[in-house]
Amino acid sequence: MTSQRETSSQQRPIIFGEVLYDTFPDDAAVLGGAPFNVAWHLQGFGLQPLFISRVGTDELGAQVIADMQAWGMDLRGVQRDEQHPTGRVVVSFHHHEPRFDIIADQAYDHIDADQATTALQGANGALLYHGSLIARSKASRAALTQLRHHCRLPTFVDINLRPPHSQTEFVQQSFTTARWVKLNEHELATVMECAPLQGAALREAAIAFRARHDLALLVVTRGADGAWLLGEDTTIEVKPVDAGEVVDSVGAGDAFSAVTILGLQHRWSWSVLGERAVDFAAAVCRLRGATTPDQALYGHYINKWGL
């Protein structure tokens, strides 16, 4: 794996947002947070992302730093907070679907804007990725706004609506500057302010949404039913793959986002991108939690995809 000292001239994704620990009913704790998951996967695929977030000076924060360092990730964007704890989420399951109790007022809610922009120096950014949860706090929302103005990179917006942290107004504003958007079918209905959609109605709503915001790509994930990818002149239905023995679906959408970014970097066709994203998301469903330090998983896909 490429170490953080072995920098390259390639353009790097800038990933902004939360890092936290997903804690499960059996007391297992796995590193998570949608932006962190995306950054972790991109590092596994060799893209050397710059991850910007904030952790506490507690034991969990030290573990985040240690795990990132062991994975070869660039640490310059990770701030330390002496007053707020490293993020935690309590995961439970209802009919095999994960539910998330997102603890309030965590270190990632207090990302410092000036430290964030300083971390960008020399980063050679390719795009800026962010989600919606990070906007729940005034401080981190301001840091993201400053970062967007400072780097002026095309933006990938990954919607994760987790009540009561939905930030609907911020989400709608984010669409106006986004080049690429990913959300699931339920979130599409929410942002379109309509009833849940299926079949042709879902497709038509997705087409209308992409056109309304003039997106280069809209991704609508549908869980076990696959996904829709919509470009300016293309609408592709991506069929699901057999995930085999599913452990949990935590982080499957983040795995899809990571491969979407990988495909944008490598200029894959939408059909190839969609097939590979669904394939990798299914692989993540066979893991406990959203991330793994098993480089063999990434090596398998690097060889399979000819990276």
Phi and psi in degrees as a GROMACS rama.xvg file:
@    title "Ramachandran Plot"
@    xaxis  label "Phi"
@    yaxis  label "Psi"
@TYPE xy
-70.2407  128.654  THR-2
-81.6518  164.562  SER-3
-67.8026  -18.736  GLN-4
-84.5605  -12.679  ARG-5
-96.3146  65.2789  GLU-6
-72.4242  157.841  THR-7
-130.842  174.501  SER-8
-86.7166  -1.17998  SER-9
-65.8011  151.44  GLN-10
-71.5516  139.108  GLN-11
-115.619  138.364  ARG-12
-66.7584  137.34  PRO-13
-100.641  118.015  ILE-14
-113.215  119.901  ILE-15
-117.739  129.521  PHE-16
150.631  -159.031  GLY-17
-80.2897  146.172  GLU-18
-125.392  138.236  VAL-19
-159.477  174.302  LEU-20
-108.404  126.26  TYR-21
-83.0726  119.128  ASP-22
-106.298  132.941  THR-23
-105.175  166.865  PHE-24
-55.9116  -27.5465  PRO-25
-90.721  14.3831  ASP-26
75.116  4.4489  ASP-27
-67.3478  144.998  ALA-28
-126.979  126.748  ALA-29
-127.327  135.993  VAL-30
-56.9349  138.501  LEU-31
-159.128  -155.014  GLY-32
98.1507  124.131  GLY-33
-51.5734  -51.0421  ALA-34
-62.6487  -39.8515  PRO-35
-62.6512  -43.3515  PHE-36
-57.3057  -44.6826  ASN-37
-61.8665  -46.1228  VAL-38
-61.8183  -41.7645  ALA-39
-60.2348  -47.6394  TRP-40
-63.9027  -41.767  HIS-41
-63.3219  -36.9714  LEU-42
-63.7252  -41.6892  GLN-43
-59.6085  -33.0599  GLY-44
-88.1973  0.456714  PHE-45
89.9786  17.1362  GLY-46
-90.5388  -4.60874  LEU-47
51.5315  59.1444  GLN-48
-67.7171  153.654  PRO-49
-99.9261  113.829  LEU-50
-99.8659  124.746  PHE-51
-113.591  118.764  ILE-52
-160.064  -162.831  SER-53
-151.783  134.91  ARG-54
-127.752  163.383  VAL-55
-78.0425  171.598  GLY-56
-91.0794  23.3967  THR-57
-91.7707  -176.401  ASP-58
-63.2233  -40.4285  GLU-59
-65.2478  -39.1976  LEU-60
-62.1623  -42.5285  GLY-61
-61.9926  -35.7376  ALA-62
-69.5665  -37.6705  GLN-63
-58.1908  -49.2217  VAL-64
-60.1704  -44.5747  ILE-65
-63.8354  -42.3481  ALA-66
-68.0791  -40.1907  ASP-67
-63.1686  -42.4606  MET-68
-64.1194  -42.8248  GLN-69
-64.018  -29.5237  ALA-70
-85.4581  -3.34244  TRP-71
82.8241  18.1521  GLY-72
-82.0192  150.643  MET-73
-71.3573  125.38  ASP-74
-96.429  -3.90927  LEU-75
-63.6009  -24.1626  ARG-76
-90.7648  -0.636413  GLY-77
-94.9264  111.837  VAL-78
-85.9353  154.616  GLN-79
-110.638  138.909  ARG-80
-124.096  119.853  ASP-81
-84.6257  -9.60216  GLU-82
-110.39  -20.0292  GLN-83
-124.744  145.979  HIS-84
-79.5563  158.987  PRO-85
-61.2386  141.763  THR-86
-60.5807  146.39  GLY-87
-138.561  146.883  ARG-88
-133.372  134.71  VAL-89
-95.576  118.872  VAL-90
-99.6621  130.475  VAL-91
-128.79  171.959  SER-92
-130.05  137.414  PHE-93
-129.298  113.61  HIS-94
51.8741  44.0349  HIS-95
71.3746  1.3408  HIS-96
-98.3808  135.178  GLU-97
-72.7782  143.3  PRO-98
-121.604  147.626  ARG-99
-125.757  121.666  PHE-100
-98.7747  102.253  ASP-101
-91.161  112.104  ILE-102
-65.6881  139.054  ILE-103
-84.0186  160.907  ALA-104
53.6026  58.5202  ASP-105
-100.317  171.264  GLN-106
-56.0824  -39.0408  ALA-107
-67.9228  -10.7124  TYR-108
-79.9195  -2.3524  ASP-109
-128.878  38.1461  HIS-110
-64.3122  128.934  ILE-111
-82.1801  126.834  ASP-112
-64.2274  -44.0371  ALA-113
-67.2817  -40.6465  ASP-114
-63.8638  -35.8417  GLN-115
-64.8977  -45.9267  ALA-116
-70.5243  -33.2871  THR-117
-61.7322  -36.6304  THR-118
-63.4475  -20.3402  ALA-119
-75.3349  -15.288  LEU-120
-58.2456  122.34  GLN-121
75.4799  10.6702  GLY-122
-78.7597  -20.7035  ALA-123
52.8784  59.9835  ASN-124
-69.8127  143.471  GLY-125
-96.81  -39.3499  ALA-126
-159.568  164.492  LEU-127
-114.388  122.93  LEU-128
-106.4  136.315  TYR-129
-151.934  159.584  HIS-130
-104.4  -156.008  GLY-131
-111.039  -27.1158  SER-132
-61.8477  -34.7733  LEU-133
-62.9571  -17.4159  ILE-134
-85.9352  4.72321  ALA-135
-70.5734  -20.979  ARG-136
-111.071  149.29  SER-137
-63.5385  -42.3322  LYS-138
-65.4468  -50.2446  ALA-139
-70.7478  -31.8657  SER-140
-64.2742  -40.7397  ARG-141
-66.5577  -37.8084  ALA-142
-63.8535  -41.358  ALA-143
-64.5662  -43.2818  LEU-144
-59.4098  -46.0308  THR-145
-64.1167  -39.3721  GLN-146
-64.1906  -42.9672  LEU-147
-61.5092  -42.535  ARG-148
-68.7059  -34.0081  HIS-149
-74.4848  -46.703  HIS-150
-88.219  -26.5843  CYS-151
49.587  47.0211  ARG-152
-99.8006  154.441  LEU-153
-59.6751  144.626  PRO-154
-114.306  134.535  THR-155
-105.921  115.194  PHE-156
-105.039  121.906  VAL-157
-113.685  106.618  ASP-158
-82.6133  129.145  ILE-159
-133.334  88.6602  ASN-160
-82.4083  108.255  LEU-161
-120.628  93.9615  ARG-162
-53.6631  140.139  PRO-163
-91.3501  21.0609  PRO-164
-104.652  53.756  HIS-165
-88.3226  -25.7162  SER-166
47.3927  50.8581  GLN-167
-57.9948  -41.6028  THR-168
-63.8392  -44.2964  GLU-169
-62.1774  -41.9233  PHE-170
-59.2909  -47.8394  VAL-171
-61.4521  -40.4512  GLN-172
-64.9086  -35.8105  GLN-173
-62.8228  -31.8108  SER-174
-64.572  -26.8618  PHE-175
-70.2828  -23.9143  THR-176
-111.53  -1.05895  THR-177
-78.7924  147.483  ALA-178
-98.8568  -34.0041  ARG-179
-131.039  140.574  TRP-180
-133.931  137.505  VAL-181
-125.41  134.207  LYS-182
-152.684  170.21  LEU-183
-98.1124  175.017  ASN-184
-63.7353  -32.4451  GLU-185
-72.1819  -39.552  HIS-186
-67.9986  -32.7369  GLU-187
-60.3019  -44.5093  LEU-188
-62.6249  -38.1201  ALA-189
-64.3073  -49.8774  THR-190
-72.421  -22.7437  VAL-191
-87.1198  -5.49362  MET-192
55.5975  52.8763  GLU-193
-139.93  173.506  CYS-194
-68.8751  160.937  ALA-195
-52.5898  142.308  PRO-196
-115.697  149.673  LEU-197
-143.815  159.537  GLN-198
55.2967  -133.229  GLY-199
-62.5472  -33.9116  ALA-200
-65.4097  -38.5119  ALA-201
-64.3566  -44.6494  LEU-202
-61.477  -45.6702  ARG-203
-66.1048  -38.099  GLU-204
-64.8712  -40.1295  ALA-205
-64.8804  -41.1515  ALA-206
-61.7655  -44.0015  ILE-207
-65.6599  -40.5802  ALA-208
-64.8082  -45.421  PHE-209
-60.555  -43.3368  ARG-210
-67.433  -39.022  ALA-211
-59.2914  -37.4361  ARG-212
-105.479  6.22404  HIS-213
51.682  50.6317  ASP-214
-84.4735  142.995  LEU-215
-70.6297  -31.3846  ALA-216
-153.819  132.623  LEU-217
-116.65  128.083  LEU-218
-111.503  125.749  VAL-219
-118.248  106.805  VAL-220
-84.6797  149.158  THR-221
-132.219  28.0627  ARG-222
60.5976  -128.395  GLY-223
-68.2551  -7.77887  ALA-224
-96.1271  5.89208  ASP-225
94.4149  -135.538  GLY-226
-163.019  163.31  ALA-227
-113.718  137.336  TRP-228
-119.504  126.687  LEU-229
-126.611  117.459  LEU-230
-106.781  -172.626  GLY-231
-60.651  -40.7102  GLU-232
-121.368  11.3881  ASP-233
-137.865  135.289  THR-234
-128.666  118.204  THR-235
-122.452  128.849  ILE-236
-94.0924  122.362  GLU-237
-99.4997  120.974  VAL-238
-74.5299  148.709  LYS-239
-71.4974  162.564  PRO-240
-116.587  160.114  VAL-241
-72.6996  115.97  ASP-242
-79.2533  -6.82645  ALA-243
73.667  -137.859  GLY-244
-83.1084  102.448  GLU-245
-78.6525  127.941  VAL-246
-88.3328  -53.1312  VAL-247
-163.49  164.708  ASP-248
-100.665  11.7621  SER-249
-61.5842  125.335  VAL-250
85.0032  2.09748  GLY-251
-62.9552  -41.3025  ALA-252
-64.7685  -34.886  GLY-253
-68.8475  -36.83  ASP-254
-61.9901  -40.1825  ALA-255
-61.7915  -43.8132  PHE-256
-62.337  -42.5016  SER-257
-61.3929  -43.4102  ALA-258
-71.9704  -30.0633  VAL-259
-61.5537  -45.6656  THR-260
-63.7603  -41.4352  ILE-261
-58.3967  -43.2185  LEU-262
-66.4225  -36.8837  GLY-263
-63.666  -41.1399  LEU-264
-63.3151  -39.3302  GLN-265
-94.6774  2.41952  HIS-266
58.6836  43.9762  ARG-267
-71.4064  154.256  TRP-268
-66.2903  158.116  SER-269
-60.4239  -38.661  TRP-270
-65.917  -43.0722  SER-271
-65.3818  -44.9828  VAL-272
-57.0983  -48.2702  LEU-273
-62.3251  -45.0008  GLY-274
-62.0335  -40.9949  GLU-275
-73.015  -35.8832  ARG-276
-65.97  -42.9302  ALA-277
-63.9681  -40.4679  VAL-278
-61.3368  -47.8522  ASP-279
-70.2867  -37.7234  PHE-280
-59.8813  -38.2549  ALA-281
-64.4391  -37.724  ALA-282
-63.6528  -38.6202  ALA-283
-67.2159  -28.0531  VAL-284
-66.4269  -15.0634  CYS-285
-90.3477  3.64073  ARG-286
-104.587  156.778  LEU-287
-83.9006  116.306  ARG-288
81.9625  -167.529  GLY-289
-102.365  -13.8233  ALA-290
-132.111  160.255  THR-291
-148.149  144.213  THR-292
-87.5362  12.5594  PRO-293
-81.0112  98.9374  ASP-294
-64.5501  -20.8327  GLN-295
-61.914  -32.8259  ALA-296
-60.9967  -46.9598  LEU-297
-71.4149  -37.6496  TYR-298
-60.2894  -36.2559  GLY-299
-59.1611  -46.9951  HIS-300
-76.94  -32.4864  TYR-301
-59.9142  -42.908  ILE-302
-71.6734  -41.735  ASN-303
-63.8943  -36.5847  LYS-304
-95.858  -2.14457  TRP-305
68.8852  38.8785  GLY-306
